[in-house]
Amino acid sequence: MFLLLLAACREDEPPRRVTAPAGPAPSVEGDDTAPVQEDSPTPTDDTGDDTPTETEPTEPTVDEVCWLGPRRDHSVCVPTVPWSASFGDDYEYPDPYGGSGQYAAPTRYVDLEAEDPLLEIAPNFVLEEYMAAWKGRWGVLQDHHVDDLQDLRDAIGGPLTITSGYRNPAYNAGVGGVTYSRHQYGDASDLDASGWSVEELGALCDAQGADYVGLYEDGHTHCDWRDTALDPAFYPSSFASLPAPAPVESARLQRAGQAWEAPALGFDEGEPLRRWVARDATGAVVASALGRSFVPPPEAVRFTVLVGGRIYLDQELGRR
């Protein structure tokens, strides 16, 4: 696992800006989408009356995304291109989860083969830390999520590692991600920070307004902003920015000889972290542990387990 390259910016350099080329939005091979035409003059009737005729309002096409950048002025802009059937099966998204527009497939993408992997998308992050062409040519990184990541980095005051960022549906399936993993929508990251426990990093994500936080036993913290309004650079503004359906997660306690286990279902990113705490008759902590199973000491009269930082289970042992 690597530490982040800290992006420094000289004060005498102008802001770095990569803009979309003039004219129609860039196209990809096999994309037969017609370019956006300039608006025609306001129509008039045959009498010569210049009173505007009522027409359906049209929204301009957003054909670039502008990320925070090294100067925090959202001036690092790159083109987005419309989805095309030529993208192939790797980009076949499932139907929206629960009918929520928050889980609709992106309609525009960044061409990662056309962009510099070391493009500074924020003071402390470069493009390839979140998405790279070797995982799939087309990528999605919502502007607000770059702000989220930099806010977390600022709060930590040291390196923050993105262990997993954007995944197209095929790549997500290949690494064991669930069908509706938020990694496919450009607003989720698995994170690690040296000197910070998964619980501490999770609490920091909560403090930064994350919509979902999950803690996992392999040492990573998953944070996503699934209920935040979608970035129009990748999604039509007609998509309803409604809260996504709540995740369906469950856990229960069961005996395994002298030990207790807490099997769980519905966690997006792997096996959830389990923190066990046992207390005696006075309420004092007599044992604590991390792991999939736990053996309470003889003096314990009850214990609790927190599963994935999300489900809290409590068990009385019937001891005096």
C-alpha positions, -999 to 999 in steps of 0.1 A, spaced: 0 0 0 15 33 -10 15 67 6 0 96 -14 22 119 -35 16 153 -19 8 177 -47 27 211 -42 18 242 -61 42 272 -66 26 305 -59 40 321 -90 24 295 -114 -10 302 -129 -38 278 -121 -37 247 -142 -67 243 -164 -75 217 -190 -105 227 -210 -127 209 -235 -119 218 -271 -141 243 -289 -170 230 -309 -190 198 -304 -183 176 -274 -156 150 -281 -169 117 -295 -157 81 -293 -154 55 -319 -188 40 -327 -207 69 -310 -234 82 -334 -247 108 -310 -253 140 -329 -233 170 -317 -252 197 -298 -263 225 -321 -264 261 -312 -299 274 -303 -317 288 -333 -333 323 -332 -366 327 -314 -393 315 -338 -419 340 -351 -452 336 -368 -460 345 -404 -475 379 -395 -441 394 -386 -450 396 -349 -418 394 -330 -435 381 -298 -416 349 -287 -435 317 -292 -437 294 -262 -413 265 -265 -402 237 -242 -371 249 -222 -338 232 -230 -308 227 -208 -273 231 -221 -252 200 -222 -225 199 -195 -195 185 -214 -167 189 -189 -160 183 -152 -141 208 -131 -123 194 -101 -110 212 -71 -74 214 -83 -42 224 -65 -53 259 -59 -88 249 -46 -105 270 -73 -122 242 -93 -101 252 -123 -88 217 -133 -113 208 -161 -114 179 -185 -139 169 -211 -166 143 -206 -179 121 -234 -213 105 -238 -218 69 -232 -216 47 -263 -224 11 -270 -187 8 -281 -178 10 -244 -188 -27 -243 -202 -50 -216 -178 -36 -189 -201 -6 -186 -235 -24 -184 -250 -9 -152 -278 -26 -133 -313 -11 -132 -315 17 -106 -316 3 -71 -351 8 -57 -359 30 -87 -337 58 -72 -321 82 -97 -291 82 -74 -284 47 -88 -290 55 -124 -261 47 -148 -238 76 -157 -244 91 -191 -210 108 -196 -175 97 -187 -139 109 -186 -116 93 -212 -88 81 -190 -66 73 -220 -67 109 -230 -58 124 -196 -26 127 -177 -26 101 -148 -7 126 -127 -32 154 -132 -35 173 -99 -72 170 -91 -68 185 -56 -39 198 -35 -30 163 -23 -44 139 -49 -37 130 -85 -61 114 -110 -47 79 -110 -52 76 -72 -89 74 -78 -92 59 -113 -68 46 -139 -72 34 -175 -58 -1 -167 -91 -7 -148 -112 5 -177 -108 33 -202 -138 53 -190 -142 67 -155 -165 87 -133 -154 110 -104 -180 135 -92 -167 169 -84 -181 170 -49 -162 138 -40 -129 153 -47 -138 181 -23 -148 153 2 -115 136 -1 -95 168 3 -115 178 33 -107 144 49 -70 148 40 -70 183 56 -86 170 88 -60 142 91 -31 165 84 -11 137 68 -12 111 40 -46 96 31 -45 65 9 -74 56 -15 -72 18 -16 -102 17 -41 -119 44 -60 -140 42 -92 -149 7 -105 -168 0 -137 -194 -27 -133 -172 -55 -147 -142 -45 -126 -164 -42 -95 -177 -77 -100 -142 -90 -106 -130 -78 -71 -161 -91 -53 -181 -59 -51 -218 -60 -46 -242 -53 -75 -249 -17 -63 -215 -8 -49 -212 30 -48 -177 27 -63 -195 24 -97 -210 59 -93 -179 81 -86 -187 92 -50 -172 64 -29 -137 55 -17 -120 29 5 -95 47 27 -66 41 49 -45 65 69 -13 57 88 -18 61 126 -56 62 123 -78 32 132 -106 22 110 -130 35 137 -113 69 139 -113 73 102 -149 63 100 -158 89 127 -139 115 106 -160 105 75 -191 109 96 -180 143 107 -174 153 71 -209 145 62 -206 110 46 -239 94 39 -226 58 45 -196 46 65 -185 9 68 -156 -6 87 -139 -37 75 -116 -63 91 -89 -60 64 -82 -25 78 -100 -2 53 -128 23 59 -154 27 32 -170 62 30 -195 74 4 -218 103 -3 -246 83 -20 -273 108 -11 -255 140 -24 -269 156 -55 -254 140 -86 -228 159 -106 -243 171 -139 -210 165 -157 -218 128 -155 -256 126 -149 -285 145 -164 -301 171 -141 -334 154 -148 -323 125 -125 -340 129 -92 -315 135 -64 -335 115 -39 -320 96 -10 -310 61 -20 -328 32 -4 -312 23 30 -287 -6 28 -301 -40 39 -276 -52 65 -280 -77 93 -260 -95 120 -268 -119 147 -251 -137 177 -245 -174 178 -226 -199 200 -196 -218 186 -185 -239 216 -170 -216 242 -169 -188 217 -195 -164 202 -197 -154 166 -216 -126 148 -223 -136 112 -234 -107 91 -250 -100 57 -253 -71 34 -220 -53 39 -209 -38 6 -172 -41 7 -162 -74 24 -161 -89 59 -171 -62 85 -149 -54 114 -162 -68 148 -152 -51 180 -162 -71 212 -163 -57 247 -171 -78 279 -181 -64 312 -184 -77 348 -213 -73 372 -201 -38 382 -201 -27 345 -163 -26 343 -147 -37 311 -129 -70 316 -120 -78 280 -121 -64 245 -110 -78 212 -113 -76 174 -121 -106 153 -148 -129 140 -152 -148 172 -149 -140 209 -146 -160 242 -159 -140 272 -137 -144 303 -152 -161 333 -159 -129 352 -179 -114 323 -217 -112 328 -225 -96 295 -208 -85 263 -214 -64 232 -202 -65 197 -202 -36 171 -204 -51 136 -190 -30 107 -194 1 128 -231 -1 121 -249 -29 140 -247 -31 178 -255 -65 195 -258 -71 232 -257 -104 251 -264 -113 287 -245 -143 299 -267 -152 329 -237 -152 353 -236 -137 388 
